[in-house]
Each structure stands twice: as structure tokens, then as C-alpha cells.
């Protein structure tokens, strides 16, 4: 197949940020594009295993821990505590270096595609005068006045079409713009150093609006395109990927044997970011499963305690398992509310108990509850007795199970990667 143009995808963050870009990259590759992903070196092996080119851009986890003097747990906790820390201490101080790296790797590219927090993507596109595609992986970053995110700092935000609630949403957005305007000047300083013109765009509220195309790579079940969306924006569906090797996902023989040995278990996971700040999550999860007399799978992450339930045949502890295969075989799923985990849980048809820890997880949890296929439990209340009670209530509520099963086919039918790839490829075709 004749090459249809080289495209560089830029992203950063956890596996929840990387996996959709791998799915998108493979979809673009199937259309004939030469595709590379620009991100931290920590993900080189995973990207190359997926058959995509890796470009090193931005700091590694080792760089961040060394430069901040924090270990990964403390760094994750600081990000969870304050968005100002994420933007002011992590992203902006390193944005110019990352932008220069991205400009270097996009030389000769036909387009650059960046997540809303991959600040350098727009800079690289402007530098080379090539199309820029912005991607939002969750509704939180779109921040519609009609369907605003649930934020712990602004719990009064709610969906509205008119009246006092819409006025309150607008006022909150205005105050949010004023609060985040402090970051426009540093961004313009970086733009000046790169020889780019100044902008009035707000790094949060105007993310993606200056791009040639802006895509919501998430399920319209969570939030369809709203009436106040930017003209260049559309919601195209979730892009699923959870392979470790680039081959079709598979469970370990040990986990497969455990699942076959008894009734569907409860599954407890904190994804790939909140797992760095687990606190007592897994200990309390284990206690809750035992209170209920239920089998359980605990996914504790690469640095988690895999000896947590030694010699207990009713508990399986592992670092990781592909959610797309494991979740449909669960009785219920208890998770942190990361956007990738939420999408996989929606597609599984199983009830969810969401325990948000940071960032967009609070909003994602609220949307799961609004869909009627799960409940949310605040992290400070995560104790075995409250977890057991919540899981018992989920099991005894036929409406939740029915709603979860009804939504699942819609989730599985989505192919956001293919939809997005077609839109991006069409942008590059001669008119």
C-alpha cells in the first residue's frame, strides 16, 4: 500500500492516555499512514510491540522523580491534590523542551495529532504549517456549559439547558477562565521563543479550538456532542486497546484457571495511575470480599503486594490483566474511574462501583451513576463494611444490572479509533 503520509501522535500520562493513541495509530496505519507516537521513553517497548514507531518526547518518570525530589507515589499524590501542581510544576516548566523535541520529530510529517495536554502539538503544527488534530479522551476537558463536568471543587455544576442552573454553569466557567488565565502568559513566552505568534487561547477552556480538527475519543454514552461545542469538534467513540505485546489480549494461565474454578469474582483495580497511591484500597477490598463470601481478583499494579492473599484459593492477586477479557467475566467491577477503565467496564455489561482518586475520575464516576449502571463511593469512605454494603446493594438492584447489560452492546459496537482515523486521513486528502 502506498504511504498516505506520515502522522505523529503526541500524548503523555498513564496507560489510560496511551492506549487510545495506540489504537488510533494502528487504525491510521491500516489506512496506509506511517505512524509514530511521541511520548515518554517509559512506553517505548509497548509502542514498538504494537508495530508503531516510537519518538522520545518529554520527561520520563525517572526524570520527573529526580527533578521534583518525589517518588512516584508522592508525585501522583501531588497531582491528585492539585491541578495547579500538574500545570504549574509539571507541564509548563517542561513545555518548551517538549515542544522543541516534538518539532524535531515532526519534520516532514503530514500532520500531528495531540492529546489536549500535549501542549507542543499545536506549536509543532504551526511551526511546520501542517494540520493539527486535537484529541480529548474524556468529557471533562471539553467542559460544556450544558453538560459540565462534576468537580469536587464545584459540586454545584450540573447538566442544564436553561434557567438558573445554566447561569450558574456559565458563571463557574467564567471564574474558571479567570483562574487559569495565569498560564496564558507562560504559554506565550514559549510561543515567542519558538517564533510563533501570540495567542489569547486559554490552555484549559480553549484546548483544541485552534486545531484543524478536534475529536472526542470517548463514548457518546458518557456525553454526546453538545450544542456549544467548537465547530471543529465531534465525539467519535472510544478507542480500545489493552494488549501488552501487540498480539491479541490474553489472560495469564493462572488467572484463566482461577476464573474457571468457580463463580464470577468481584474485580478490584486502580488502573495505572491511582494504583501508585492505593492507600488501604486493596486491604479493604480483600476484607469486603471476605465479608460477602465472594471470590475476588485484585489487580495491584507492578509494584503492588502480590502476597496479599497467599494461600486463599478464593482470591487471585495479579499485577495486571486485560480488562477487555477479564471484566465481562466479573460479578461486579470496583475501580478508580479512569476513562479507559470506565469504557472497558461499560462494554463488559457488569455493574460498577467507582471510587475516584484524581483528575477526571470524579466526573467519570458521576457519568457512570447518571447512566444507571453503577454507584460511586468517596475514597475516604472506602472501608470494608461500606464497600460490602455498596456491592450488596448493586447485586440486589435488578435495574442496575439490566442497565449495565443494555449499555454494553452500544459500548462494544463503537470503534472510535477507526472513526477518528478516517476523519484524520480525510483531512489530508486533496480536496
Number of C-alpha atoms within 10 A of each C-alpha: 7 7 10 16 18 19 24 27 27 29 26 23 15 14 17 20 19 23 19 23 29 28 22 26 29 22 22 25 21 14 18 16 22 20 25 27 29 30 25 20 17 13 19 17 12 18 26 16 14 18 17 19 16 21 23 19 24 27 20 16 16 12 12 16 16 11 11 12 11 14 15 16 15 15 21 18 18 16 17 17 14 13 14 14 15 16 19 15 13 18 18 18 14 14 19 22 16 23 23 17 18 29 24 13 18 25 16 13 19 21 26 30 27 27 27 26 21 25 23 28 30 27 23 26 24 17 16 16 12 19 21 26 28 30 30 22 26 26 26 20 20 25 20 22 25 20 23 23 25 22 17 12 7 11 9 13 22 17 16 16 12 9 8 10 17 19 14 16 23 17 13 17 18 12 12 13 16 11 10 15 17 13 16 17 14 16 22 17 15 21 19 12 11 16 12 15 11 14 12 11 16 18 19 19 18 16 21 28 18 16 21 17 21 28 25 26 28 28 25 18 16 19 18 16 18 16 12 11 16 17 10 15 21 19 24 23 26 31 25 24 25 24 19 17 15 16 11 10 16 17 14 13 9 10 16 12 11 20 19 10 11 10 14 19 24 21 25 24 27 26 23 20 22 24 22 21 17 18 11 13 21 22 15 18 25 21 17 23 24 16 14 15 10 16 23 28 26 27 23 24 22 13 9 17 14 16 10 16 15 10 9 9 11 17 21 23 21 18 14 17 22 17 25 21 15 21 25 19 20 23 20 26 28 24 26 30 32 30 23 26 23 23 26 25 30 30 24 26 26 25 29 29 24 27 26 23 24 22 18 20 25 23 24 27 27 20 23 25 17 12 17 17 26 28 23 22 17 11 15 8 11 17 17 22 17 14 23 20 15 18 25 12 13 20 15 11 12 11 13 22 20 15 17 24 18 15 19 20 14 14 21 17 11 19 20 24 26 22 20 26 22 14 16 23 18 11 16 14 9 5 5
